[in-house]
Structures are given as C-alpha cells and as structure tokens.
Amino acid sequence: MQDGDFQKLPVASAFPLATLFSTACPMRNVGEEEEHHMGKMIRMTMDDGAEIAAYHVEPEGERRGGLVLVQEIFGVTDHIRELCDEYAANGYEVLSPSIFDREHPGFEAEYTGPDFERAVQLARELHPFMKSLDDAQVCINALKDKGPVFITGYCYGGSVAWAMAGISDDLAAASCYYGSLIPTLYADKAPKCATIAHFGRFDQGIPMEGVEALIAKDHPTAQIFVYDANHGFNSDRRKDYHEPSADLARERTLALFRACGG
C-alpha cells in the first residue's frame, strides 16, 4: 500500500474504519512541570514491582481517549515529550514510559557517538523486549477505565506498538512508525485492533523486501504505508527528518484514532 492508498480496513472493534475519512496503576508526580512542556514526569509501578518514570500529559479540551506513546531507543527525550504534548493538544491523555529505567534510570541519548552505542546496547542486550510489552500494558491499564486507549511508537517503540496491537485486548487502534521487528518477528500475526504502520522507502535498516512481504500478507486489520523518506523521518531532531511524510503520517494517525472512538 503506497502513500495515497488509504483504503478501508475491516476492524475487530466497535469502530469500523469505513468512516475513516467520512467524518489502573498507582502514579505520582516526581517533579514540577517542565518549563516548556505541558506534562510532568511521574513514577509508575510496573507488574514486576519496578518503579519507573513516565511522562504524563493531561488532554487539552474535550478528552478523546488515552494514548500510550512508546519511545525510540534514545529514551523519553525532549522530542518524545514534545510529541506527547502535541497529542495532548489534540485531546488525548498521554503516558510515555521510560522503558529503560531498570537498566539505566533517566536515560536520554543523543543520536550519535557513545550515547547511540549505549542506546543500542540497552535495546539489544540489556533490556528484554517482552518487558517493554509488559510496561506498555501497565500504561494501557492505567488509562482504559476512562475511555478508548490507543498506542503509537517510533523505531523501537514502533515495534512495541505493533506487538501490543497483536496481544492486547484493551486497545482501540495502533499507529506504528518504522519498527524493525514489524516485518520480521511480528509479521505473521494480524493485529487485534485497527493498526497502521509507516515505513520509509529509503530506510537502510528495514529492507523494502520485508515491508513488501508484510503488505502481501494482507492482514485484515492492518494497513501499511510507504513514504519517500528514510528511517526516523518523523523526528525534526534528525538529519533524515522529512516534513511532508511526518505530516501525512500524523494526519493518518489522528484519522485512525478518531475513526476508532477517539
């Protein structure tokens, strides 16, 4: 499925995508509101008893639903908090867990040098991927009694979002950005909720052959989009930022969420 081909998805939920374009867990604050951000870092207790940080933002205006936003390998950075704020401005209560807090509390990395090497080590060697799924579910649980819950994620978080769409019964929809595990480890299982995924055509870390194979599986609850962009095209902090693709992917994400109850 290419950029302009957003077709209707059969959805395993009460909110069919046919209308897409026609229309608890203990938490406590751990600091004052950041000067240039809408939300606060809080502490959340995970299912293994670990207490980790999470960025929490209340929605502006009418609440449309809850959103779990899963980080890149670089942590809950200023960029991730900014994304959370943007979704909150659209009416979503957002939680973004610091999923590497057990191994490296407060980790926030630059995109190059030793920080990048540490981020890769955390994601690939030190932090179990399944623990990220457990943490995402705890965040979902904290939001689900208030209304529909959605999930999105970027890079590492994109893989988490897709995996959660396949196993959680508590999600209304998912939007997954360039997660490398999507067309590999998690390609065969159809998501339980309406799900879209975004890939860059020129992403050297996610070969197009795998993305095309994923598209060919034609999962009834999933739609795959390919953009003329590279990996990380959504982040304006990265050299591969591609504003037209980022804007279009965000438009599709918000349209999906709204069609599914948000």
FIRO-465992 format. One record per atom (N, C-alpha, C): residue in one letter; x, z, y. Coordinates in steps of 0.1 Angstrom, whole numbers, padded with zeros to 4 digits, always signed. Example, Ala and Ser with C-alpha at 12.3 -4.5 7.8 and 13.67 -1.06 7.14 Angstrom:
A+0132+0078-0057A+0123+0078-0045A+0132+0078-0033S+0128+0071-0022S+0137+0071-0011S+0129+0079+0000
//
This chain:
M+0008+0000-0012M+0000+0000+0000M+0009+0000+0012Q+0008-0010+0021Q+0016-0011+0033Q+0010-0004+0045D+0016-0005+0057D+0013+0002+0068D-0002+0001+0072G-0007-0011+0072G-0021-0012+0078G-0032-0012+0068D-0029-0008+0055D-0038-0010+0044D-0044+0003+0040F-0050+0011+0049F-0056+0024+0046F-0069+0022+0040Q-0070+0022+0027Q-0083+0019+0020Q-0089+0033+0016K-0101+0032+0012K-0109+0044+0008K-0104+0049-0005L-0104+0063-0006L-0099+0069-0018L-0111+0077-0024P-0113+0075-0038P-0121+0085-0045P-0115+0098-0044V-0122+0109-0041V-0116+0122-0038V-0123+0132-0047A-0115+0141-0053A-0120+0151-0061A-0123+0163-0052S-0132+0162-0043S-0136+0172-0034S-0150+0169-0028A-0155+0178-0020A-0168+0176-0014A-0167+0167-0001F-0155+0162+0002F-0154+0155+0015F-0148+0141+0012P-0156+0131+0008P-0151+0118+0004P-0144+0111+0016L-0133+0104+0013L-0126+0097+0023L-0133+0084+0027A-0144+0081+0021A-0152+0069+0026A-0155+0070+0041T-0155+0082+0046T-0158+0084+0060T-0146+0085+0069L-0134+0082+0063L-0121+0085+0070L-0120+0079+0084F-0124+0067+0086F-0123+0061+0099F-0137+0059+0105S-0148+0063+0099S-0161+0062+0105S-0164+0074+0114T-0159+0080+0114T-0162+0091+0123T-0150+0096+0131A-0056+0363+0000A-0050+0369+0012A-0039+0378+0009C-0032+0376+0019C-0019+0382+0017C-0015+0391+0029P-0008+0402+0027P-0005+0410+0039P+0004+0403+0048M+0002+0404+0061M+0010+0397+0071M+0012+0407+0083R+0025+0407+0088R+0027+0415+0100R+0037+0408+0109N+0036+0410+0122N+0044+0404+0132N+0058+0410+0131V+0068+0402+0133V+0082+0407+0133V+0089+0405+0146G+0082+0401+0157G+0088+0399+0170G+0079+0394+0180E+0083+0394+0192E+0074+0389+0203E+0073+0374+0202E+0063+0369+0208E+0060+0354+0208E+0072+0347+0215E+0077+0337+0209E+0088+0329+0214E+0084+0323+0227E+0094+0322+0236E+0091+0317+0250E+0085+0303+0250H+0089+0294+0242H+0085+0280+0243H+0076+0276+0231H+0072+0286+0223H+0063+0282+0211H+0050+0290+0212M+0040+0285+0205M+0027+0291+0205M+0026+0303+0196G+0034+0302+0185G+0032+0312+0174G+0042+0323+0174K+0042+0330+0163K+0051+0341+0160K+0056+0341+0146M+0068+0346+0144M+0074+0348+0131M+0068+0361+0126I+0062+0361+0114I+0056+0373+0107I+0063+0375+0094R+0060+0386+0087R+0065+0388+0074R+0054+0387+0064M+0056+0380+0053M+0046+0379+0042M+0052+0383+0029T+0043+0390+0021T+0048+0394+0008T+0044+0384-0002M+0054+0379-0010M+0051+0368-0020M+0047+0375-0033D+0044+0366-0043D+0038+0371-0055D+0049+0378-0064D+0062+0376-0061D+0072+0384-0068D+0076+0396-0061G+0069+0400-0050G+0072+0412-0043G+0082+0410-0031A+0088+0398-0031A+0098+0395-0020A+0090+0394-0007E+0096+0398+0004E+0091+0397+0017E+0099+0387+0025I+0092+0376+0029I+0099+0365+0036I+0092+0363+0049A+0099+0356+0058A+0094+0353+0071A+0085+0340+0070A+0076+0339+0080A+0068+0327+0081A+0064+0326+0095Y+0063+0313+0100Y+0059+0311+0113Y+0044+0309+0113H+0037+0316+0121H+0022+0317+0121H+0017+0313+0135V+0008+0304+0135V+0002+0299+0148V-0013+0299+0146E-0020+0306+0156E-0035+0305+0156E-0039+0292+0163P-0051+0287+0159P-0056+0274+0164P-0060+0275+0178E-0059+0264+0185E-0065+0263+0199E-0079+0258+0197G-0088+0264+0205G-0102+0259+0205G-0109+0262+0191E-0118+0253+0188E-0125+0255+0175E-0116+0254+0163R-0117+0263+0154R-0109+0263+0142R-0114+0252+0132R-0105+0243+0129R-0108+0232+0119R-0105+0236+0105G-0095+0245+0103G-0091+0248+0090G-0077+0255+0090G-0072+0258+0078G-0059+0263+0077G-0049+0252+0072L-0037+0253+0076L-0026+0244+0072L-0014+0251+0068V-0009+0248+0056V+0005+0252+0052V+0014+0240+0055L+0024+0243+0063L+0034+0233+0067L+0047+0237+0061V+0053+0228+0052V+0065+0232+0044V+0077+0225+0050Q+0087+0232+0052Q+0099+0228+0059Q+0107+0218+0052E+0116+0211+0060E+0127+0204+0054E+0137+0213+0048I+0148+0208+0043I+0158+0217+0037I+0166+0225+0048F+0163+0222+0061F+0170+0228+0071F+0164+0241+0076G+0153+0246+0070G+0147+0258+0074G+0135+0256+0084V+0130+0268+0088V+0119+0267+0098V+0125+0266+0111T+0130+0255+0115T+0137+0252+0127T+0128+0251+0139D+0134+0249+0150D+0127+0247+0163D+0117+0235+0161H+0122+0224+0154H+0114+0212+0152H+0102+0215+0143I+0104+0223+0133I+0093+0227+0124I+0083+0235+0131R+0087+0245+0139R+0078+0253+0147R+0071+0245+0157E+0077+0234+0163E+0070+0225+0172E+0059+0218+0165L+0062+0213+0153L+0052+0206+0145L+0040+0215+0143C+0043+0228+0139C+0032+0237+0137C+0024+0239+0149D+0030+0240+0161D+0023+0241+0173D+0014+0229+0176E+0019+0218+0173E+0011+0205+0175E-0002+0205+0167Y+0000+0210+0154Y-0012+0210+0146Y-0022+0221+0150A-0016+0233+0155A-0025+0243+0160A-0032+0238+0173A-0026+0230+0181A-0033+0224+0192A-0044+0215+0188N-0044+0210+0176N-0055+0202+0170N-0065+0210+0163G-0064+0224+0163G-0074+0232+0158G-0071+0239+0144Y-0059+0238+0140Y-0055+0243+0127Y-0047+0256+0128E-0051+0266+0120E-0043+0278+0118E-0031+0275+0109V-0019+0277+0113V-0008+0271+0105V+0002+0283+0101L+0006+0282+0088L+0016+0290+0082L+0027+0281+0077S+0040+0285+0081S+0052+0277+0076S+0062+0288+0071P+0062+0289+0057P+0071+0300+0052P+0085+0296+0052S+0094+0306+0054S+0109+0304+0053S+0113+0305+0039I+0112+0294+0031I+0112+0295+0017I+0126+0298+0011F+0137+0297+0020F+0150+0301+0015F+0154+0315+0019D+0144+0323+0023D+0148+0337+0028D+0153+0346+0018R+0150+0344+0005R+0155+0352-0005R+0170+0350-0006E+0175+0338-0005E+0189+0334-0007E+0197+0335+0006H+0190+0332+0017H+0197+0331+0030H+0187+0334+0041P+0185+0347+0044P+0175+0351+0054P+0177+0344+0067G+0166+0339+0073G+0167+0334+0087G+0175+0320+0087F+0176+0313+0076F+0184+0301+0076F+0177+0290+0085E+0185+0285+0095E+0182+0274+0103E+0194+0265+0104A+0194+0253+0100A+0206+0245+0099A+0206+0233+0109E+0217+0228+0113E+0219+0215+0119E+0218+0204+0109Y+0218+0192+0113Y+0216+0181+0104Y+0229+0175+0098T+0240+0181+0103T+0253+0176+0098T+0263+0187+0096G+0274+0184+0090G+0285+0194+0088G+0282+0205+0078P+0289+0216+0080P+0287+0227+0070P+0272+0232+0068D+0265+0231+0079D+0251+0235+0078D+0243+0226+0068F+0246+0213+0069F+0239+0204+0060F+0243+0207+0046E+0256+0209+0043E+0261+0212+0030E+0254+0225+0024R+0253+0235+0033R+0246+0248+0029R+0231+0245+0025A+0225+0237+0034A+0211+0234+0031A+0209+0227+0018V+0218+0217+0014V+0217+0210+0002V+0220+0220-0010Q+0229+0229-0008Q+0232+0239-0018Q+0220+0248-0021L+0213+0253-0010L+0202+0261-0012L+0191+0254-0019A+0188+0241-0015A+0177+0234-0021A+0180+0230-0036R+0192+0226-0039R+0195+0220-0052R+0201+0230-0062E+0207+0241-0057E+0213+0250-0066E+0208+0264-0066L+0205+0270-0055L+0203+0284-0053L+0188+0288-0054H+0180+0279-0048H+0166+0283-0047H+0157+0275-0057P+0150+0282-0067P+0142+0275-0076P+0130+0267-0070F+0129+0255-0073F+0118+0247-0067F+0104+0253-0070M+0103+0258-0082M+0090+0264-0085M+0086+0276-0077K+0097+0283-0072K+0094+0294-0063K+0088+0290-0050S+0092+0278-0045S+0086+0272-0033S+0071+0270-0035L+0068+0265-0047L+0054+0263-0050L+0046+0276-0050D+0052+0286-0056D+0046+0299-0056D+0043+0304-0042D+0053+0303-0033D+0052+0307-0019D+0042+0299-0012A+0041+0286-0014A+0031+0278-0008A+0017+0283-0012Q+0015+0287-0025Q+0002+0291-0029Q-0002+0305-0022V+0008+0313-0020V+0005+0326-0013V+0000+0323+0001C+0006+0313+0007C+0002+0310+0021C-0012+0304+0020I-0015+0295+0010I-0029+0290+0008I-0039+0301+0007N-0035+0311-0002N-0044+0322-0004N-0047+0330+0009A-0037+0331+0018A-0039+0338+0030A-0049+0331+0039L-0051+0318+0037L-0059+0310+0046L-0073+0306+0041K-0074+0306+0027K-0086+0299+0021K-0099+0306+0023D-0100+0319+0026D-0112+0326+0028D-0118+0322+0042K-0111+0315+0051K-0116+0312+0064K-0121+0298+0065G-0119+0290+0055G-0123+0276+0056G-0114+0267+0048P-0115+0254+0049P-0107+0245+0041P-0092+0247+0045V-0084+0244+0034V-0069+0246+0036V-0063+0232+0033F-0053+0228+0041F-0046+0216+0040F-0031+0219+0038I-0024+0209+0034I-0009+0211+0033I-0002+0199+0037T+0009+0201+0044T+0018+0190+0047T+0032+0195+0046G+0042+0185+0044G+0056+0189+0043G+0065+0177+0045Y+0077+0180+0048Y+0087+0169+0052Y+0099+0170+0044C+0103+0159+0038C+0115+0159+0030C+0113+0168+0018Y+0121+0179+0017Y+0119+0189+0006Y+0105+0193+0006G+0100+0196+0018G+0086+0201+0019G+0075+0190+0015G+0079+0177+0017G+0070+0167+0012G+0068+0167-0003S+0079+0170-0010S+0078+0172-0025S+0070+0184-0028V+0072+0195-0021V+0064+0207-0023V+0049+0204-0021A+0046+0197-0010A+0032+0194-0007A+0025+0185-0018W+0032+0175-0023W+0027+0167-0033W+0025+0175-0046A+0035+0183-0050A+0034+0191-0062A+0022+0200-0061M+0020+0207-0050M+0009+0216-0048M-0004+0209-0049A-0005+0197-0044A-0017+0189-0045A-0021+0186-0060G-0011+0186-0068G-0013+0184-0082G-0017+0196-0090I-0014+0208-0085I-0017+0220-0093I-0026+0230-0087S-0028+0230-0073S-0036+0240-0067S-0051+0235-0067D-0060+0245-0069D-0074+0242-0068D-0080+0246-0055D-0071+0250-0045D-0076+0255-0033D-0073+0246-0021L-0069+0234-0023L-0065+0225-0012L-0076+0215-0010A-0079+0212+0003A-0089+0201+0006A-0082+0188+0007A-0069+0187+0011A-0062+0175+0013A-0047+0178+0015A-0039+0168+0013A-0024+0169+0015A-0018+0157+0021S-0008+0159+0029S-0001+0148+0035S+0014+0150+0033C+0021+0141+0027C+0034+0144+0022C+0044+0134+0027Y+0054+0138+0034Y+0064+0130+0040Y+0077+0129+0032Y+0080+0117+0028Y+0093+0113+0022Y+0099+0123+0013G+0092+0128+0004G+0097+0138-0006G+0103+0130-0018S+0116+0133-0021S+0123+0125-0031S+0118+0127-0045L+0111+0139-0047L+0106+0142-0061L+0092+0135-0063I+0086+0130-0053I+0073+0124-0055I+0073+0112-0064P+0082+0102-0062P+0082+0091-0070P+0090+0092-0083T+0095+0104-0085T+0103+0107-0097T+0096+0117-0106L+0099+0130-0104L+0095+0141-0112L+0079+0142-0112Y+0073+0139-0101Y+0059+0142-0100Y+0050+0129-0099A+0056+0118-0103A+0049+0105-0101A+0037+0103-0110D+0037+0109-0122D+0027+0106-0132D+0014+0113-0130K+0014+0125-0123K+0002+0133-0123K-0005+0130-0110A-0018+0126-0111A-0026+0124-0100A-0030+0137-0092P-0029+0137-0079P-0033+0149-0072P-0047+0153-0074K-0050+0166-0073K-0063+0171-0075K-0072+0169-0062C-0065+0168-0051C-0072+0166-0038C-0068+0153-0032A-0075+0149-0022A-0072+0137-0014A-0058+0138-0009T-0049+0129-0012T-0035+0130-0008T-0029+0117-0003I-0022+0118+0008I-0014+0106+0013I+0001+0109+0013A+0009+0099+0011A+0023+0101+0012A+0029+0090+0020H+0040+0093+0027H+0046+0085+0037H+0061+0083+0033F+0065+0070+0032F+0079+0067+0029F+0085+0057+0039G+0098+0058+0041G+0105+0048+0049G+0111+0037+0040R+0108+0025+0044R+0113+0013+0036R+0128+0013+0035F+0135+0018+0045F+0149+0018+0045F+0156+0031+0041D+0149+0040+0035D+0154+0053+0031D+0163+0051+0019Q+0176+0053+0021Q+0186+0050+0010Q+0185+0061+0000G+0179+0073+0003G+0178+0083-0007G+0166+0082-0016I+0156+0074-0012I+0144+0072-0020I+0142+0057-0022P+0148+0052-0033P+0147+0037-0035P+0133+0032-0036M+0131+0020-0030M+0118+0015-0029M+0112+0011-0043E+0121+0009-0053E+0116+0006-0066E+0107+0018-0071G+0112+0030-0069G+0104+0041-0073G+0091+0043-0065V+0091+0040-0052V+0079+0041-0044V+0069+0030-0049E+0074+0018-0052E+0065+0007-0056E+0059+0010-0070A+0067+0017-0079A+0062+0021-0092A+0051+0032-0090L+0053+0041-0080L+0043+0051-0077L+0030+0044-0072I+0031+0034-0063I+0019+0027-0059I+0012+0020-0070A+0020+0015-0079A+0014+0007-0091A+0006+0017-0100K+0009+0030-0100K+0001+0039-0108K-0013+0040-0103D-0016+0037-0091D-0029+0036-0085D-0037+0049-0088H-0031+0060-0085H-0038+0073-0086H-0051+0073-0078P-0062+0076-0083P-0075+0075-0076P-0076+0085-0064T-0068+0095-0064T-0069+0105-0053T-0057+0103-0043A-0049+0093-0045A-0037+0092-0036A-0036+0078-0030Q-0030+0079-0018Q-0027+0066-0010Q-0013+0067-0005I-0005+0057-0008I+0009+0056-0004I+0011+0047+0007F+0018+0051+0018F+0021+0042+0029F+0036+0040+0030V+0040+0028+0033V+0054+0025+0035V+0056+0020+0050Y+0066+0026+0057Y+0068+0023+0071Y+0082+0016+0072D+0083+0008+0082D+0096+0001+0085D+0105+0011+0092A+0110+0021+0085A+0117+0032+0090A+0126+0038+0080N+0134+0047+0084N+0144+0054+0074N+0139+0068+0071H+0147+0075+0063H+0144+0089+0060H+0144+0097+0072G+0134+0107+0073G+0134+0116+0084G+0128+0109+0097F+0120+0099+0095F+0115+0091+0107F+0106+0100+0116N+0101+0111+0110N+0091+0119+0118N+0098+0128+0128S+0111+0131+0126S+0118+0141+0134S+0125+0135+0146D+0121+0139+0158D+0128+0134+0170D+0141+0141+0173R+0145+0149+0164R+0159+0155+0164R+0169+0147+0157R+0164+0137+0149R+0173+0130+0140R+0176+0115+0145K+0187+0110+0142K+0191+0096+0146K+0181+0086+0141D+0174+0089+0130D+0165+0079+0123D+0151+0081+0128Y+0149+0089+0138Y+0135+0090+0144Y+0130+0077+0147H+0117+0074+0143H+0110+0061+0146H+0097+0065+0151E+0095+0065+0164E+0083+0070+0171E+0070+0063+0166P+0070+0049+0165P+0058+0043+0161P+0053+0047+0147S+0063+0049+0138S+0059+0053+0124S+0055+0068+0124A+0062+0076+0132A+0058+0090+0133A+0044+0091+0138D+0041+0084+0149D+0027+0085+0155D+0016+0080+0145L+0019+0069+0138L+0009+0064+0128L+0007+0073+0117A+0018+0079+0112A+0017+0088+0100A+0009+0101+0105R+0011+0106+0117R+0004+0117+0121R-0011+0114+0123E-0014+0102+0129E-0028+0097+0130E-0035+0097+0117R-0028+0092+0107R-0034+0091+0093R-0036+0105+0088T-0026+0114+0090T-0028+0128+0085T-0040+0135+0091L-0041+0134+0104L-0052+0141+0111L-0066+0134+0106A-0066+0121+0105A-0078+0115+0100A-0082+0119+0086L-0072+0121+0077L-0075+0126+0064L-0080+0140+0064F-0074+0149+0072F-0078+0162+0072F-0093+0163+0077R-0095+0155+0087R-0109+0156+0093R-0119+0150+0084A-0116+0140+0076A-0125+0135+0066A-0128+0144+0055C-0118+0154+0053C-0119+0163+0042C-0123+0177+0046G-0130+0178+0057G-0136+0191+0061G-0129+0197+0073G-0118+0191+0078G-0111+0197+0089G-0114+0190+0102
//
